[in-house]
Amino acid sequence: MKTKYIKQLFSAALIAVLSSGVTSCINDLDISPIDPQTGSSFDQQGVFVKGYAMLGVTGQKGIDGSPDLDGQDEGESGFYRTTFNCNELPTDECLWAWQENQDIPQLTSISWSPSSQRTEWVYVRLGYDITQYNFFLDQTEGMTDAETLRQRAEIRFLRALHYWYFLDLFGKAPFKEHFNNDLPVEKKGTELYTYIQNELNEIEADMYEPRQAPFGRADKAANWLLRARLYLNAGVYTGQTDYAKAEEYASKVIGSAYKLCTNYSELFMADNDENENAMQEIILPIRQDGVKTRNYGGSTYLVCGTRVAGMPRMGTTNGWSCIFARATMVQKFFSNLDDVPMLPADVEIPTKGLDTDEQIDAFDAKYGIRTEDMIKAAGDDRALLYSGVGGGRRKIHTDAISGFTDGLSIVKWQNYRSDGKPVSHATYPDTDIPLFRLAEAYLTRAEAIFRQGGDATGDINELRKRANCTRKVQTVTEQELIDMVDVDDLLDEHLEHVGNALDHSIGSHAVRPEAALEECADFTLDVDQRQRDHGITQQEANPYQHTLNDHGRRRGHPAPQQRVDPLSHD
């Protein structure tokens, strides 16, 4: 058994809520902190739960106050928020209203530099999480009981997932497999790709069968879907395509016990961890709870960031008014933007009488500009957009990004339950984030089949059927595939990667950070040097500092020529 320890980084209460979905066998809530200076015990279950918790929280005290990462903005540096920003903000899907925020104009216009703070946040978070996974694996090395073998397989899966994010975003990674004083080595391209592939192959047998794991834990279907992601983009990662394997592993997921949710919106509601209809599609969620996992990333980011005060059915008391839809996103549902339900230009918004949801709904209904009207006009349940007057008059076309109402509001992510019961918190959502879900397997297989010259209409139309889409596909084109990814993943980061494998000679929606990265700065992975709070000395932290100067540049989508001004868009 190793002799170094990491302090338990979350409270017993947090362990309790996460364990309800992450593990089924934590009954003792009296979990003491682990500190190398106070004891030599190893809380295996607590550290295991932490492995999953890091996907959805950023520290030990809820919103802020005791972060995992020293010297980083706790609200900005969580796993989901950092990966979401790098994957979504440079795309044709959405815009960030407040262009004065750090690095936002650069992400908007595909013009950031290696010293970008937002790039550093994702880099440091991925590295920190991997360090935690290495710690657990070193502590449990040599243990052969069935539960430990399963836990080790899941932690190795999470580590492989993080290395995949490194590969996908940077083309390389600072690589370590142990919690020790050795410096990381650089793995990139084919070498890192092969490592991830071999890891997923080795751990598969020890993982739960599909849909047999407690909700929130990775099973074999998650393993297969990550492999499908890897193989679909093999040509970018290694220079050698492998669409046949992408099809094979996507098919394994589709043929498993998972089923498509019959109501698309329920996938993104506050009870998606209790609603069987939603749960049957969600393969691996990031667990969220409005009381016990409060943070400024995760689903709080997705709900609060897409709301402004005055919108009906806010689902939160705190509308940040940050993220809204690009016109190009709306065009996926309406080829002619003149067909989008909008308040007529000659109709004034009343200054009184719009104080309640009911009053706003009544006004919006009069002009057919509610979300349900948008869905009906689009003939697609996935058109979860709002063009009504709650929070102000919205636009589609604009010459400058001046505020939140310069585009339609995205209301896909909700802090409301499908059964009408109250949620846990008025500000912080209960909504779990489906990091992996079955729809991704259909989209991945469709593209893999298309790339091999086959007929992908079946998979595309299966997803359209689920969404009650009135437009069926007769012949699949490359643009159709791009549009399907866009439509099905509207602000749904995990599906963004499907479009990444599309022809990198064109400017598709899936513009990626690596298209602009020439090299990265000397980012420092601070495993947290504050000995009092985290039990890691400066000496122990030194080996985890990154000194990789050259992150290179993967082939990626060229920046769309129409978006050269960071303060303008189509």
Secondary structure, 3 states (H helix, E strand, C coil): CCCCCCCCCCCHHHHHHHHHHHCCCCCCCCCCCCCCCCCCCCCHHHHHHHHHHCCCCCECCCCCCCECCCCCCCCCCCHHHHHHHHHHCCCCCEEECCCCCCCHHHHHCCCCCCCCHHHHHHHHHHHHHHHHHHHHHHHCCCCCCHHHHHHHHHHHHHHHHHHHHHHHHHCEEEECCCCCCCCCEEEEHHHHHHHHHHHHHHHHHHCECCCCCCCCCCEHHHHHHHHHHHHHCHHHHHCCCCHHHHHHHHHHHHCCCCCCCCCHHHHHCCCCCCCHHHHCCEEEEECCCCCCCCCCCHHHHHHHCCCCCCCCCCCCCCCCCCEEECHHHHCCCCCCHHHCCCCCCCCCCCCCCCCCHHHHHHHHHHHCCCHHHHHHHHCCCCCCEECCCCCCCCCCCCCCCCCHHHCCEECCCCCCCCCCCCCCCCCCCCCCEEEEEHHHHHHHHHHHHHHCCCCCHHHHHHHHHHCCCCCCCCCCCHHHHHHHHHHHCCCCHHHHHHHHHCCCCCCCCCCCHHHCCCCCCCCCCCCCCCHHHHCCCHHHHHHHCCCCCCCCCCCCCCCCCCCCCCCCCC
